Amino acid sequence: MTTIQKKEEAIDRLAFLKQLGLSGAALVAFCCSGTLSSCKSNEVSPAAPASATDITLDLTTGTYAGLTTVGGYAYTGSILVAHIKNGSYIALSKVCTHEGSTVQYRSNSDSIYCPNHGATFDTSGVVTGGPARQSLTQYKATLSSDGKSLRITN
């Protein structure tokens, strides 16, 4: 009887290993079938602020003086700030949502442009031309009453 018991154990082990192999193959197929979000695309998530954003730019300094002119733009940290055609200010994430390149303000078309792959955005950060599919993060830009500083908040 001892010989028969060992044979049954060997069959059970073999069946177990076959089942384990099928489970492993199923797991690999699941992971590679595109069900995981990290495998879906190369889109970059919009830059979400790690904490509250509250920045004040001094428009009288050389760094930000160009913002006093319509068409001027500058960067502060991860934010693009521009003085757009209608005379108002915008503040958007400077990181393109396609592959993370730094975007630029184009005054001639009053739009945001990614020089890496050509994605375009309107002045509120909404995608107007691919390959990007996600909007840029938008911040609130408020000009002080004396016109000497610009406050950026989220």
N, C-alpha and C positions, 0 to 999 in steps of 0.2 A: 504494500500500500504506500509506502514511502516514495517509491519511484513514480507512482501515479500522481501523488500530490505535487512533486517537483515539476512534473510535466504541466500540470494545470497552472502552477505559478508562472512558468515560462510563457505560457500562452497569455496569461493575464498581463504580464509585463510587456509582451510584444504588442498586445492590443492597446495597452496604455501608451506606449511609445508612438504607435501609429496615430492615436488620438491627439497626442501632444504635438506631433508634426503637423497635423491638419489645423489645430488651433493656432499654431505659430504662423502658418501660411495665411490663415484667415486674417490674423492681426496685421501682417505685412500688407496684404491686399487692401485692408481698410485704411491704413495709414497712407498708402500711395495712391489711393483713388481720388484724392482731392478733397476728402472730407475734413481735413485739418486746415484751419484758416491760414496758417503760415505757409502752406504749400499752394494756395490758390493763386496768388499774384505777387508782383513785386511792388505793389502800391505801398507807399509809406503812410502810416497813420498821421493825421494832422497833428501838429505839435500841440499837445495839450499842456497848458501851464501847470507846473508842479505845485504852484501855490498861487495865491492872489497876485495879479500883476498890477502894480501902481508905480509908474515911472513918470518923472517930470523932466522934459527936455528943455534946456535953456537955449532959446533960439537966437540969443545974442552972441553965443560962442561960435568959433570957427567951425566946430564939428557939425553943428546943426543950423548955421546961418543960411545955408542953401535952401532950407525948408520954407523960408519966408517968401520965396519966389515960386509962382505956379510952375509946376513941372519938376521942382526939386524933390529929391528923395534921399533918405539916409537909413542906416541900420542902427538899431540899438539892441544889443543882445541878439535874441532870435526873432526880432520884429523888424519888418520893413515899414517905414513911415514915409508917406508921400503927400505932397501938396498938389491935389488933382485939379483938372481943368475948371471945374465949377467953383473953385476957390476954397473948398473944404479940405480937411485932412483925413487921411485913412491910415489905419495901422493893421497890418496883416502878418501872419506868420511868414517868415522869409524862406521857409523850407518847402520846396515843391513836394506835393503829395505823391508824385510818381516815383522818383528815386532819390529824393532828398537834396537836390541841388538848390543853390541859392537863387531865388527869383529876383527880377528887376522890374522897376516901374518904367513904362515907355510913355513919355508925355505925348508923343505924336499921335498915338492911338488911344491914349488914356486907358491903358490896360497893364496887366502884370504879365510878364513873360519869363519862361524858364529857358535859358540859353542852352541847356544840356540836350533836351529832346524836343523842344518847341511847344510845350504846353502853354496855354494862355488862360488867363483868369480876368474877370471884370474887376472893377475897383471895390467890390464888396467881397471878393475872394472866390466867387463862383466860377467853376470851370467853363470856359467858352471854346476850348479846343484841346484835344487829347495830345498825348497819351494819358495825362492825369485824369482821374475820374472823381476825385474827392476835392471838395472846396478847401481853401486855405482858412485857417483859424482867423477870425476877425476880432479886433479889439476896438474899444471906444477911444476916440481921439478928441480931446477937448482943448480948444485954444483959450488961453487966459484972456481976461477982459482987456489987458494992456497989450496983448499980442506978442509978449516976450517969452512966453513959455507954452509948452504943449504937454498936456497930461494924457498918458496912455494907461487905460485900465481894462480889466476884463469883467 
